[in-house]
Structure formats: structure tokens, C-alpha cells
Amino acid sequence: MKKVVFFLMIISLRISQFSMAQDLLDQLRDESEVEPKLVMSTFKGTRIINGQSVETRGKGNLEMIISHRFGRINSGAYNLFGLDDSNVRLGLECSVTDNLTLGFGRNSFNKIYDGYVKGKLIQQKSNRSPVTITWVSDASLYSLKRPELEMTFERRLRFVNQVLIARKINSAISLQLMPSYVHRNLVPTESEPNDLFAMGMAGKVSLSKRVALTGEYYYRFGEDLPGYNSLGLGIEIETGGHVFQLQFTNSNEMTPSGFIPSTTGDFFDGDIHFGFNVSRSFQVGRRKAGMLP
């Protein structure tokens, strides 16, 4: 009788273990079948400081971006700490699809026209894609008159290609890497390379739902390069359809073919430009129900 009871206890224990294992497998299967969710709003705007973020707007969106940089803060009280000088970029971005944006702008500094194509390749998703990846191809035209030099159309062209890789760590922190390749048909001196590689790093720390701190830095690869690496710090405020960004940066130019290779100011010596970006979005095309903003 004791043997029978012992045998029944073993059978009962085995059945219990099998049932627990089956429940665990069912739970894991249910979790694996949950539809991954898109991770949105890695950054508030399509710009961080001077450079692009991974963000693209929804299809049919037209965004106007007004960027302003004043003179250097260390220029003194006579120049009102740089406020007497100004550099403006006016830009438009049109979203052809949710993941494809065309942009165009004009900079008052060196009278540069720039245009770019921006395409989101991968969107960060919960339990699947750990990062968002966006590609940017930028071309700019240096239109400033140079009486001392014959400026052909080819000499005025500059190109930049970037891969933007970002991850939203949590609701407060986002990080981004920006490996970049810059080509300039004409460089200021013979010692400067026409081709330049750089690695950009950026981040955002949210202070509230609508306010965040931002930072951006581009490290240039190469020896004896003139100038300085581009560095910027800022605070951004989202107000409905506007994103208002206040910034302090050592770069005066606002296109990647300018601020990556040609930043001339030392941030830590006071060569800092105060400035801002203001963006306003307009919906100019109909959107299908359920499409992302």
C-alpha cells in the first residue's frame, strides 16, 4: 500500500511540474505574440542644436524653421555681447511620406543655399528594434561673391551624408550618434582636406512634458585640422504646434557642411553664439486615419 501511495505521489508531482512548465510556455508565447509598439518622440524637433535629429514629420506636413545666431558673447558690452550681429537661416521641410522629408533653406552667413533629403530607415519598437535610424543627404551652394577668386559652380558645392542612430532610453533620456562624411569641392587652404569624417554625439534630458535640455558635439577625425569641434547646449520648449529652442554654441554656420568642418570659435574661451530655432508645423495634405503624427 505504501508503494502505491508513493507511486501516486510521484505521478502527481510530475503532472504538477508539467502543468507549471506548460503555463510558463503559454505565458512566454503570449508575450512573444504582443504587437511591438512604435517608440515615438525620441526628440521634440527635427533639429537638436545645429544638426538634425532622427525625427521626421507625418505625411503632408509642412514645417517652417527660423534659425538665428547672434555674435560672440565675449565680443563685449559695446557689441551688446553679440546681439548687434546676427545670422539667419530660413528653412522649409515638406514630408512626402511619414518617413521621407525634403528640405530647403537659405543662410545669410556666406549666403548659402542648402537642400537635403531625410529618410527614416528603422523606427525604434518595444521588444524588437532597439534604435531609430535615419539617413540624411545634404547639398549646399556657397553663393557669396569672391572677387579675388574665380568661383565656378562646381567650386561652390559642398555635400554631407549622415547616418543618425538614436535610442529613447526612457521617457526622460534620449541619445543619438551621427557618423558624418563631409566633402567640399573648395577648401579655404591647401592644407585642409576636401573630405572629412566626423562623429556627432547628442542627447536630450526632459525636465517636464514640454521642456528639455539638449546637447550636441561633433568630433572631427584628422590631424592638424584648423578651427574647433562644434559644441552646443540648449533648452527646448514645446508649445502645441511650435518647438522653441534656445541655444549656446561655438558654431556660427547652421548647415552641416559649415559647422562640422569650419567652426572657428573656442567654446571654453567664450567664443559662444547665443541663438534660437523656432519651428511651426502646418498640415497641408490629408492624412489617412491611424497614421502617425
Rosetta blueprint (number, residue, H / E / L):
1 M L
2 K H
3 K H
4 V H
5 V H
6 F H
7 F H
8 L H
9 M H
10 I H
11 I H
12 S H
13 L H
14 R H
15 I H
16 S H
17 Q H
18 F H
19 S H
20 M H
21 A H
22 Q H
23 D H
24 L H
25 L H
26 D H
27 Q H
28 L H
29 R H
30 D H
31 E H
32 S H
33 E L
34 V L
35 E L
36 P L
37 K L
38 L E
39 V L
40 M L
41 S L
42 T L
43 F L
44 K L
45 G L
46 T L
47 R E
48 I L
49 I L
50 N L
51 G L
52 Q E
53 S L
54 V L
55 E L
56 T L
57 R L
58 G L
59 K L
60 G L
61 N E
62 L E
63 E E
64 M E
65 I E
66 I E
67 S E
68 H E
69 R E
70 F E
71 G E
72 R E
73 I H
74 N H
75 S H
76 G L
77 A H
78 Y H
79 N H
80 L H
81 F H
82 G H
83 L L
84 D L
85 D L
86 S E
87 N E
88 V E
89 R E
90 L E
91 G E
92 L E
93 E E
94 C E
95 S E
96 V E
97 T E
98 D L
99 N L
100 L E
101 T E
102 L E
103 G E
104 F E
105 G E
106 R E
107 N E
108 S L
109 F H
110 N H
111 K H
112 I E
113 Y E
114 D E
115 G E
116 Y E
117 V E
118 K E
119 G E
120 K E
121 L E
122 I E
123 Q L
124 Q L
125 K E
126 S L
127 N L
128 R L
129 S L
130 P L
131 V L
132 T E
133 I E
134 T E
135 W E
136 V E
137 S E
138 D E
139 A E
140 S E
141 L E
142 Y E
143 S L
144 L L
145 K L
146 R L
147 P L
148 E L
149 L L
150 E L
151 M L
152 T L
153 F L
154 E L
155 R L
156 R L
157 L E
158 R E
159 F E
160 V E
161 N E
162 Q E
163 V E
164 L E
165 I E
166 A E
167 R E
168 K E
169 I L
170 N L
171 S L
172 A L
173 I E
174 S E
175 L E
176 Q E
177 L E
178 M E
179 P E
180 S E
181 Y E
182 V E
183 H E
184 R E
185 N L
186 L L
187 V L
188 P L
189 T L
190 E L
191 S L
192 E L
193 P L
194 N L
195 D E
196 L E
197 F E
198 A E
199 M E
200 G E
201 M E
202 A E
203 G E
204 K E
205 V E
206 S E
207 L L
208 S L
209 K L
210 R L
211 V E
212 A E
213 L E
214 T E
215 G E
216 E E
217 Y E
218 Y E
219 Y E
220 R E
221 F E
222 G L
223 E L
224 D L
225 L L
226 P L
227 G L
228 Y L
229 N L
230 S L
231 L E
232 G E
233 L E
234 G E
235 I E
236 E E
237 I E
238 E E
239 T E
240 G L
241 G L
242 H E
243 V E
244 F E
245 Q E
246 L E
247 Q E
248 F E
249 T E
250 N L
251 S L
252 N L
253 E L
254 M L
255 T L
256 P H
257 S H
258 G H
259 F H
260 I H
261 P H
262 S H
263 T L
264 T L
265 G L
266 D L
267 F H
268 F H
269 D H
270 G L
271 D L
272 I L
273 H E
274 F E
275 G E
276 F E
277 N E
278 V E
279 S E
280 R E
281 S E
282 F E
283 Q E
284 V L
285 G L
286 R L
287 R L
288 K L
289 A L
290 G L
291 M L
292 L L
293 P L
